Amino acid sequence: MAGLYLHIPFCKQACHYCDFHFSTSLKNKTPLLNALKTEIQLRKTTLSGELVETIYFGGGTPSLLSVIELEALLTEIRQHYSVSATPEITLEVNPDDVVFENGTSVELFKAYKAIGINRLSIGVQSFFAEDLKAMNRAHNAHEAHACLAEASKHFENISIDLIYGIPNMSLERWQKNLQTAFDAGVSHISSYALTVEPKTALASFIKKGSYPALSDALAASHFDALVSATEQHGFVQYEISNFGKPGYFSKHNTSYWLGKKYIGFGPSAHSYNKTHRSWNIANNTRYIKSLEKGLLPSENEALTKNDRLNEYIMTGLRTVWGVSFQKIQEEFGDVIAENLKKSAQKFITEGLLCVAENTLKTTSKGKFLADGLASELFVVTPL
């Protein structure tokens, strides 16, 4: 089984915190979509006949594409890949793309469903105007509510994004954000702490003192509230930042964490086949020109044993599935498994990690520190 990711590198405006690859100009949209189709064709041998079980339109803002443009990309995929009869097909949607002055576009949601999209990931981030303005989101609070209300009438499988750790966001306001999601009946929440990435507007504002510095303590309190509230409402925290009701975990993102193969199409997109990782150039013009010549605009690296082991430790500790000592024994040997147990003992004693059924996992106390714990357990000596 494998997954396909399509990076649509266009946005109406730049969010202050975002460091993803995108352009706010749509002038190259048509040639870029043509280039995407060419890349889909050129990479068709990559999966060697494996069945594609997930397709994910991400970005950027893929909801800037028309239904006809989305359908053309899906048609191209089906022509060149073996796609499951019941694939999970996710579309990331921004509220302002589906809510208009005269109301929400009912027909648009129906059209999404008609072309095979069966899961929506809605970029809400917050239901409060002050938060949206501070982040420079393109939508407003009304559009966030309206989008979710209408989407719920047409789709059963809906995820929303929410950001916590925003300066001046009280715990009460954060809890109201969560309650709004619960009241709307969403089946999945992806929630991330606001972070300061280099070369973003947010980094510049904080450096100049025009925006408050982020607080780890605030983010931690929001995270604790998130974990508690989602658990009370029947969600499973199956990955540090992802909470789904049983049966509604993201199959596509889960494939990343479980080490399945995937292909990323589009500028800046990454691909993985268990032994190599590749990434496309993060430049729309150069991406287009390369594919017009029939050349893949990508670089790749062979993954060493250390790379594969450390990636497994990192992803495993972030998920409910943990790090299996048996799997490490089978793939890397008994000595490596025993050394990992010894290295983890310190954090087990501190109550940050635990071992259950021969699997290393983070405790509730250690979840917020998962990435740091993983880095402490990385194996740096060449295997």
Summary of the structure (lengths in Angstrom):
residues: 383
radius of gyration: 21.2
end to end distance: 28.6
largest distance: 65.5
contacts: 1230
relative contact order: 0.12
helix: 44%
strand: 23%
